[in-house]
Amino acid sequence: MRRNYLAVLRAVANHGPCTHADLQVARPRVSLGLYLNTLVRDLRLIERRRAVFASDRQRRARYVVSDPFLLAWHRVIQPAFCAKSAP
């Protein structure tokens, strides 16, 4: 289960501001609702951003990583670290 949270976080970091549909394409076998709610509300690692005049119920929200250091880790450092440790 922890693997799915990390996969969703990595997908948001790699795709930039993305919608729920974009994430569903990136992670087709995973039901994202539970994971996104936990990452947004409980852990606050991801932000759900809406347009200025959009209502709370509108589905055009974009998900972004809230911490710039976490974003840098998933975009730059972690891929380079994995490439270096591969044989």
Stockholm file with secondary structure:
# STOCKHOLM 1.0

chainA/1-87         MRRNYLAVLRAVANHGPCTHADLQVARPRVSLGLYLNTLVRDLRLIERRRAVFASDRQRRARYVVSDPFLLAWHRVIQPAFCAKSAP
#=GR chainA/1-87 SS CHHHHHHHHHHHHHHCSBCHHHHHHHSTTSCHHHHHHIIIIISCCEEEECCTTCCTTCSCCEEEESCHHHHHIIIIIHHHHHHHHCC
#=GC SS_cons        CHHHHHHHHHHHHHHCSBCHHHHHHHSTTSCHHHHHHIIIIISCCEEEECCTTCCTTCSCCEEEESCHHHHHIIIIIHHHHHHHHCC
//
